[in-house]
Structure formats: C-alpha cells, structure tokens
Amino acid sequence: MTIQTEPSSDGISLVKLTGRMDAQGTQEIESNFMDQACSQKSVIVDLQAVDFLASVGIRTLLVVAKAVAKRGGKMVLLNPDPTITRILEVSGVDSFIPVHRTIDEARRAVSV
C-alpha cells in the first residue's frame, strides 16, 4: 500500500491511498497516515485507488478520523469504488466519516 499527501495553504491535506487496506497494507502506511492526516487542520482521504478494505483498514480510518476531530478538524473520504463504498455503508463508517464523490464536495465539507 502507498500513501501520497498534498498539503495546501488552506489547512486541508489531501491524502491519496493506493492498494489493499488489509493487515499488511495498513501496517505499511499507518504511522505515516496518522502523521500526514494530523499535519493540517482537515483531511480529505482519496480512496479511489483502494481496491480492498479489511476490518483493520476500517479501524485505521476511524482512529485517524478521531485524532483529526480531537484537534478540531474534519476528515472525509473521497470517491471510493462501489465495493469499498458498500463496505463503508455496511460497517457504518460512512455515518462517522462522510463520503463524497467529488473533490469540490469534499473541500466544502471540511471547510465548514
């Protein structure tokens, strides 16, 4: 699993995840993900290139979202594929971390 971050001057970090959020993939990015997510006030996590999401990946998303919220920020998820979207819905994650389809929607959501 890989992670790319695009910080911006408006306090919103775009974190792009690629690969499988299984035990191995999540372990590869977990500390970097937390560091990058907490480097700005709010975070947009682009899941477009995530092709598998296990419970350990869900846990990581929730832990990072809670850390961001604790600092007074917001975290949203961007454009997961239909399978990942379904996993987020069934697990209830989408009720804690909003899912958006476009970068503009996501930016508006974290800017409020």
LINDA-V125310 format. One record per run of one state. SS is the DSSP state (h for helix, s for strand, l for the rest). FROM is the first residue (numbers start at 0). TO is the last residue. If there is no record, write none. Layout:
BEGIN
{{SS & FROM & TO} {SS & FROM & TO}}
END
This chain:
BEGIN
{{l & 0 & 0} {s & 1 & 5} {l & 6 & 10} {s & 11 & 20} {l & 21 & 21} {h & 22 & 36} {l & 37 & 40} {s & 41 & 52} {l & 53 & 53} {h & 54 & 69} {l & 70 & 73} {s & 74 & 77} {l & 78 & 80} {h & 81 & 90} {l & 91 & 91} {h & 92 & 94} {l & 95 & 97} {s & 98 & 99} {l & 100 & 101} {h & 102 & 110} {l & 111 & 111}}
END
